[in-house]
Amino acid sequence: AEANARSVLERRLAGETTDEEILDETARRLGLPSPPATIECVDISNIMGSLAVGAIVRFEGTRPQKSGYRLYKIRTVEGSNDFAMMREVLTRRFRPSDGRAAPPPDLLLIDGGKGQLSVALDVARQLGLDAPPMAAIAKTRVGDRTVRSPAGRERLDAGERVFLPGQKNPVFFVPNSPVLYLLQRIRDEAHRFALTYHKRLRTQAGRRSALDAIPGVGPVRRRLLLRHFGSMAAIRAATVEQLAAVRGMGPAAAQAVYSFLHAQVPDQGQPT
């Protein structure tokens, strides 16, 4: 049902425009040498620099190619520096030594504005790449989502700004433009993919931080507990006997876990 609804929505927003027509128009509006057979989009996800990750999604035409999706833990950047994180992810994606990497896309879409686009161009220069055509898409800061075209003949969608290399002003699109909808969908998929990974790392970090502080519970017992109970909430709710029944625990370790976790609960019974 979800797939059918998505298909109907896509056709309605696209005005029944075919994929080939959308890609032809994408090439025309973005100044590409030919319709893009492959499109990749890169996005960064972090909270004040914490557990920063990067994600790249790959589309063949207008359809996602899941085998081309990639996730990256940020290794070299401390603090909140989106530009440096973008540089690291793109360098790792396009470094010549990575023989497993997919060929460069026909269009590289950057989630961001002129600054992120400049970083991508600089990475290509530093790596000596024949850089793929690039564009950056960023949500506008303007309150009104529509503006008049320069000629005043049509209303343009100012909710998104699409930047191209070497051009000062962004490319605007009419509302419900099939090209803009495609770029938004690819950007949103990259954002979803990165955010899902970031949330998973936060959950894992939360589990580790709670269990790592318990005396007598090392990595092996931590894994056994999480595998057996499935979540920190279930571990906290377990009795000493239930904890002791987990393979590799025993009465002493079970009591240590129980006492530590319940000592963290305030008198009113609310978890910390």
N, C-alpha and C positions, 0 to 999 in steps of 0.2 A: 504493500500500500504506500509506503514511504517513497519507494522508487518510482511508482506511478505518479504520485503527487509531485515529486521533483521534476519528472519529465514534463508534466503538464505545465508546471510553473515556468520551466525553462522555455518551452515553446511559446507560452503567452508573453513572457517578458521579451523574448526575441522576435515576437511578431511572426512566428513560423519561419524565421530566417534559417537557412541551412547552415551546417557547420562550415562548409566551404565558403559560403558568403561571409560568415562572421570572420573567418581567418583572412579572407581577402581584404575586408574592411579594416581589420587589425593592422595588416601590413600597410595599408594606405594611410591610416591615421597616425601610425607611429613611424612612418618613413622606413619600413623594413624592405630589404631587397626582394623578398618573396614571402608568401604566407608562411607563418611559423608552424612547422610540423611538430616541434617540441618546444615547450615553455617550462622554465623552472622559476620558482619563487623562493627567496630566502627570507627568514624571519628570525628575530632574536626574542627570547623570553627570559625575564629575570625580575626580581623584586629588589630594588636598590643594590643590584649587583650580586645578590645571593643566588646560589645554585643556577647560574646563568647557563642557558642552552641555546643552541641554534638548530634550525630545521630547514630542510630544503624539500620541496615537493616538486614532482615532475609530471607534466601533462603531455600527452600525445594528442595534438590538436586541441579539442575541447574536453578531453576525458582524462581523468587521473591515471597515471601509470604507477601503481603502488610499488612496484619493484625498484623504481627510481627514487623513492623517498629515502632521505638520510637524516640522522640525528647526530648532533655534536655536543658533547660537554665542553664548555669553555675552559681552556687549560691555562691560558697565559695572561688573562686580564683580571685584575682585582678592582673591586668597586664597580660603580655604575658608569660604564663607558660603552655606549651602544656602537659607536664608530669603531672602536678597537675590537669589539666582539664580532662585528660584521666583517672586519678585516681578517680575523682569525678563521672564521667559518669559510669565507670565500677562498682564502689561501689553501686551506685543507681540501676544499672541494676541487679546486682546479690545479693543484700542484702536479707537475709532470710525473713525479715519482709514483703517484697513485695509479697503478696499472689497472685497478678494478673499477675505476671511476667511469661513469657513462660519458659518452661524447658530449662536448658543450652543446647547450640547447640553441635553438634558433632565436630565442628571446629569453633574456635573463631579467626577471621582474624582481625589483627590490622593494621590500616593505619599508618605506621611509620617504624622505624628501631629497633635496639636492645634496645634503651632506653625505647621506648613505650612498647615493649614486656616485659621488666623487670618490668615495672609498673603493667602490667596486671597480671603477675605471683605473684607479691607481694600482689595485691588486693585479689587474690584467697586465698593466705596463711592467710592474716589478717582476712578474712571472714570465714576461716575454711572450704572452699569449696573443693569438689572433682573436681578440675579444669578441664574444657574441654581441649582437645588438642588445642594448639595455634600456630599461625604463624603470622609473620609481613611482610608486603609488602611495599617496598619503592622504589621510582625511583632512579636510580643510578646517582651519580655526575660525572661519567666518560663520557668524550666526545664521545668516540667510543661505539656504542651500542652493538657490538659483540666482543667476545673474543674466544680464542681457548679453548677447553676442556683440562683438565690435560693431557689426552693421545694424544691430538692433532688430534683426528679423526673427530671431528665435531665442528661447530661453535655454540656457546651458546649465548643466548640473555642476554646481560648485561644491557639492558634498565631498568630492574627491578631486585631488590634484594629481595629474600624471605628468612627470617631468622626463624630458629627454636630454641626452648629452648635448652640450653646446647650445642649448636653447634657454633663454632667460625665463620666459613665461611658460606656465604649464599648459598642457592640452586639456581643453574642456570638452565635455560630451553633452548631448541633449539627454534629458531624463529618459530612463529605460533604454539607453543605448545598448544593443547587444554586445558591442566591443567592451564598453565599460563594465557591463555585467560579467563578462568572461574574466576580465582582469580582477574584479572584486572577488569573484568566486575562487580564483586561484590564490589570491592574497589571503582570503579568509581560511582556505584550507591549510595554507602554510601556518597561519596563526593558530588554528585549532591543533595542528600536529605538534607545534612547538609547546603550546600551553599544556597539552595533555602530558607530554614528557616532563615538563617542569613540575606539574602537580604530582606526578609519580615520584620524582626525586624528592620533593618536599615530604611526601608521605613516608618514604623510606627513611629519610633523615629524622623525621619525628619518631619513628619506631626505634631507630638506633639510639637516639639521644635518651629516650626513656629507659631502655634496657641496658645500655652501656654503663650506666652509673650504678647498677646493682652489683654488689660484691659477689663474686663467684659465678657470674653469668658472662661467659665469654662469647666469641662469635659463633661457636658450635651450638651452645645452648640457646642463644638468641635465635638462630635459624630454626632450631627444633621447635621452640615455643611458637614462633610466628607461623611455621608450617602447620603445626597441630591446631592452633586456635584461630589463625587467619587474620587477627587484628589485635591492636593494643587494647581495645575495649573488651574483647572477649578474654584476653589474658587478665585484665584487671578484675573482671567479674568472676573468674574461676576461684574455686576453693583451694585450700592447701592440698587436699587430697587429689583434686583434679590436676593440679600442677605437678604433684609428685608422680602421677601416673604417666607423665610424658617420658618417653624413652630418653635416658641420659640425664634426667633431673635428680630424683631422689628426694627424701624428706628434708634434708638440710637446705639444699638449693631452693626447693619449693617454698619453704618457710621464709627464706631470704627475699625471694621475689614477692611473695604475698605481703610481707611486712613493709618492704620498701614502697610498693605501689600504693598500699593503703595509708601509709604515712604521708603520702603526697596529697591526700584528699582532705580538704578543710572540714571543720566540724559540721557544716550544713550539708555535707555530702555531695558537693559539686566537684567534678573533676577539674584538675588544674590544666 
